[in-house]
Amino acid sequence: MLRRCDWLGAVVLSPVALGCAAIVDFPDAPELVTQAELSPEPARGCLPDPARPATASAETARVRVQACDALRGCSTPLPGLTARLCGKLDVDCVSPFQTGISAPDGMFEFDVPTTGTGFAGYLAVSSATEPCNSALFGEASPLLCSLVPLCNPEAPDEACLVPLYAPAMLFFNPPITSDVTQPFVLSLLSSAVMPGIVRAAGSDYDPTTGNLLVVARGCDGTPAAGIRYDLGEEQSQLLYMDSGVLSRARDATDDTGMGAFTGVRPGFASVAAYDGAGERVGAIGVQVAPGTITYATLLAAR
């Protein structure tokens, strides 16, 4: 269950507080969409012949992504979400494959190009916006307004608009080569809880930095336990899933395979994975953007 912790005098529906080790509670069976490697490093042993990757059987494939509230699960529909389909190296998605992809009740459904070895790009997800002092943000409103310095809360205008949910980038790995029958599940975090979550990780919330969630999976697709992540960046904070919450209490993944970095510098980021013996078992390269959560799956072969 979620815990209510005081942070800067405000009670927020999230496990955030100075001194709280837990960061955020996810559903009992957390799932993240698979992601694309910007610096490809196939997990050894996962491909019969790494020199001959699988090829797509059609020019396009149908993909579905179910967006959910990370704190409330998928039982509450998330209206007002839109997305763009982007190439994996297209920083800021300046040349999208598709724009204006809608998500009735939070379900995205779209086609991706699969010519060659499949689609390894990402889905850039945005939510509706509200003035920072909107009642929808509750007691987090003063803090959110402080993060948009050009805003005058007494006379709110476009400078005061804040997204209801933190923007997300979903990278596909392994690449999509055929229709996806089971929807990927994406857990979004509301803007109201994001600053407190980062604060609980032990650093001040900086909207100019990004966040990265990684799930390690073995060759059979199941989450990999006992994996240590390394981003090679001192300023970021690393957390692992522990008994249903992201926490600093662990130093490796549990049976969910999940870890998270907060306060990551924007740009390209490469996460390496190591097993208990210190052997490198995989890596994933993705993009990180300010105020955004990047979701990635890392193939780990041991």
C-alpha positions in Angstrom: 0.0 0.0 0.0 1.0 3.6 -0.5 2.2 5.5 2.5 1.5 9.2 3.2 4.6 11.1 4.2 5.0 14.8 4.9 7.2 16.6 2.4 7.8 20.4 2.7 4.8 20.5 4.9 2.4 19.0 2.3 0.7 15.7 2.4 0.9 14.1 -1.0 -0.7 10.8 -2.1 2.7 9.1 -2.7 5.3 7.5 -0.5 7.4 10.7 -0.5 9.1 12.4 2.4 12.5 13.4 3.8 13.7 10.2 5.4 11.3 7.9 3.5 13.3 5.2 1.8 10.4 4.1 -0.4 9.9 6.1 -3.5 6.8 4.9 -5.3 4.5 2.0 -5.1 3.7 0.2 -8.3 1.0 -2.4 -9.1 1.7 -5.9 -7.7 2.8 -7.1 -11.2 4.5 -4.1 -12.7 5.1 -4.1 -16.4 7.0 -1.7 -18.6 7.0 -1.5 -22.4 10.1 -2.9 -24.1 12.7 -0.3 -25.3 15.1 0.4 -28.1 18.9 0.3 -27.8 20.5 3.5 -29.1 23.9 1.8 -28.7 23.0 -1.8 -29.7 24.5 -4.5 -27.5 22.5 -7.8 -27.9 22.6 -9.9 -24.8 25.0 -12.7 -25.4 23.2 -16.0 -25.8 19.8 -14.3 -26.5 20.2 -14.4 -30.3 21.1 -17.6 -32.1 23.2 -15.6 -34.5 23.8 -11.9 -33.6 25.0 -11.2 -37.1 21.7 -12.3 -38.5 18.9 -10.5 -36.5 15.3 -11.4 -37.1 13.6 -9.6 -40.0 10.1 -8.4 -40.2 7.5 -10.4 -42.1 5.4 -7.3 -43.1 6.0 -3.6 -43.8 4.0 -2.5 -40.7 2.9 -3.9 -37.4 0.1 -3.0 -35.0 1.1 -2.0 -31.5 -1.1 -1.2 -28.5 0.1 0.6 -25.3 -2.2 0.9 -22.2 -1.3 3.9 -20.1 -2.1 3.7 -16.4 -1.7 5.8 -13.3 1.3 4.4 -11.5 -0.4 5.0 -8.1 -3.9 3.9 -9.1 -3.3 1.1 -11.6 -5.3 0.8 -14.8 -8.7 0.9 -13.1 -8.9 4.7 -13.6 -9.1 5.7 -17.3 -6.6 8.4 -18.3 -8.2 10.8 -20.8 -6.5 13.5 -22.7 -3.3 11.6 -23.7 -1.6 12.1 -27.0 1.6 10.7 -28.5 4.1 10.9 -31.4 5.9 8.0 -32.9 9.6 8.8 -33.3 12.8 7.4 -34.6 15.3 6.1 -32.0 17.9 8.8 -32.9 15.4 11.6 -33.5 16.2 13.9 -30.6 13.1 16.0 -29.6 11.1 14.0 -32.2 11.5 16.7 -34.9 10.6 14.3 -37.7 7.9 12.0 -36.3 6.5 9.0 -38.1 3.1 9.9 -36.7 1.6 12.7 -34.6 -1.6 13.2 -32.8 -2.0 9.5 -31.8 -4.9 9.5 -29.4 -5.6 7.2 -26.5 -9.3 6.7 -25.7 -9.4 5.7 -22.0 -5.6 5.5 -22.0 -5.2 2.9 -24.8 -2.8 3.8 -27.7 -3.2 1.8 -30.9 -1.0 2.6 -33.9 1.1 1.1 -36.7 4.9 1.1 -36.8 7.1 0.6 -39.9 9.0 -2.7 -39.7 11.0 -2.8 -42.9 14.3 -4.6 -42.3 14.9 -5.6 -38.7 11.8 -4.0 -37.2 10.9 -0.7 -35.4 13.2 0.3 -32.6 12.0 3.8 -32.0 10.0 5.3 -29.2 6.6 6.7 -28.4 6.6 10.2 -26.9 3.6 10.5 -24.6 2.0 13.8 -23.5 -1.0 14.6 -21.3 -3.4 17.4 -21.0 -2.3 20.6 -19.1 -3.8 22.6 -16.3 -2.8 25.8 -14.5 -0.3 25.0 -11.8 -2.8 26.3 -9.2 -5.6 24.0 -10.4 -7.5 22.1 -7.7 -6.4 18.9 -9.6 -2.9 19.3 -8.2 -4.1 19.6 -4.6 -1.5 20.7 -2.1 1.3 20.3 -4.6 0.1 23.5 -6.5 2.5 26.0 -4.7 5.5 23.8 -5.5 4.4 23.3 -9.1 3.9 27.1 -9.6 7.4 27.7 -8.2 8.7 25.5 -11.0 7.3 27.8 -13.7 8.9 31.1 -12.8 7.2 33.1 -15.6 3.8 32.2 -14.1 1.7 34.7 -12.0 -0.7 32.4 -10.0 -2.8 35.5 -9.3 -3.5 35.8 -13.0 -2.8 32.4 -14.5 -2.1 32.3 -18.3 -0.3 29.9 -20.6 2.9 30.4 -18.7 1.2 28.6 -15.8 0.3 25.4 -17.6 1.6 22.2 -16.2 1.0 18.6 -17.7 -1.2 16.4 -15.5 1.3 13.6 -16.0 5.1 13.7 -16.5 5.9 13.3 -20.2 7.1 9.8 -21.1 9.3 8.3 -23.8 8.8 4.6 -24.4 11.6 2.9 -26.4 10.9 -0.5 -28.0 13.5 -3.3 -27.4 13.7 -5.8 -28.9 12.5 -4.1 -32.1 8.9 -4.6 -33.2 8.7 -7.0 -36.1 5.1 -8.2 -36.0 1.7 -7.3 -34.6 1.6 -7.0 -30.8 -1.2 -9.1 -29.4 -0.8 -8.2 -25.7 -0.8 -4.5 -25.0 2.3 -3.0 -23.4 1.5 -1.4 -20.1 2.9 2.0 -19.3 2.7 3.4 -15.7 2.6 7.2 -15.7 3.4 9.4 -12.7 1.3 12.6 -12.1 3.2 15.9 -12.0 1.8 16.5 -8.5 4.0 13.6 -7.1 7.1 13.9 -9.3 8.9 16.5 -7.2 8.3 14.6 -4.0 9.5 11.4 -5.5 12.8 12.8 -6.5 13.2 14.5 -3.2 12.7 11.2 -1.4 15.5 9.8 -3.6 17.8 12.1 -1.8 18.2 15.0 -4.2 16.4 18.3 -5.0 13.9 18.2 -7.8 15.4 19.8 -10.9 13.0 20.1 -13.8 15.9 20.5 -16.2 17.0 16.9 -15.5 15.2 13.6 -16.5 14.4 10.2 -15.1 15.0 6.7 -16.4 13.2 3.4 -15.4 14.9 0.2 -16.5 13.7 -3.4 -16.4 16.2 -6.2 -17.0 14.8 -9.3 -18.8 16.4 -12.6 -19.6 16.5 -14.3 -23.0 13.1 -15.9 -22.2 11.5 -12.4 -21.5 11.1 -12.9 -17.7 12.4 -10.2 -15.3 16.0 -10.8 -14.1 16.9 -10.6 -10.4 20.4 -9.8 -9.0 21.3 -7.3 -11.8 23.2 -4.1 -10.9 22.8 -1.1 -13.1 25.5 1.5 -13.9 24.8 4.8 -15.7 28.3 6.2 -15.2 26.9 9.5 -13.9 27.6 10.7 -10.4 24.8 13.3 -10.1 22.0 10.8 -10.7 20.4 8.7 -7.9 19.9 4.9 -8.4 17.0 3.0 -6.8 15.8 -0.6 -7.1 12.4 -2.2 -6.6 12.1 -3.6 -3.1 9.0 -5.3 -1.8 6.8 -3.4 -4.2 8.4 0.1 -3.9 11.4 1.7 -5.5 13.9 2.2 -2.8 17.6 2.9 -1.9 17.6 -0.1 0.4 18.7 -2.6 -2.3 21.9 -2.7 -4.4 20.5 -5.0 -7.2 17.2 -5.9 -8.8 14.7 -8.1 -7.2 12.5 -10.5 -9.1 10.8 -7.6 -10.9 14.1 -6.6 -12.6 13.3 -3.0 -12.1 15.6 -0.1 -11.3 15.3 3.7 -11.7 17.6 6.7 -12.1 16.5 10.2 -11.1 18.2 13.5 -11.8 19.8 12.3 -15.1 21.4 14.8 -17.4 19.4 15.3 -20.7 20.8 13.6 -23.8 21.8 10.1 -24.7 22.3 7.8 -21.8 23.8 4.3 -21.7 23.0 1.9 -18.9 25.2 -1.2 -18.4 24.0 -4.3 -16.5 26.2 -6.5 -14.3 25.5 -9.8 -12.6 26.5 -10.8 -9.1 30.0 -11.8 -10.2 30.5 -8.3 -11.7 30.3 -9.6 -15.3 28.7 -7.3 -17.8 25.6 -9.0 -19.1 24.0 -6.3 -21.3 23.5 -2.6 -22.0 20.8 -0.2 -23.3 21.1 3.2 -24.8 18.2 5.7 -24.7 17.3 9.3 -24.6 16.6 11.4 -21.5 14.7 14.7 -21.6 14.1 17.4 -19.0 11.1 16.6 -16.7 10.5 13.4 -18.6 10.5 9.7 -17.7 12.2 7.4 -20.1 11.2 3.7 -20.0 13.6 1.0 -21.1 14.0 -2.8 -21.1 17.5 -4.2 -21.0 18.2 -7.7 -22.3 20.5 -9.5 -19.8 22.0 -12.9 -20.6 23.9 -14.8 -17.9 
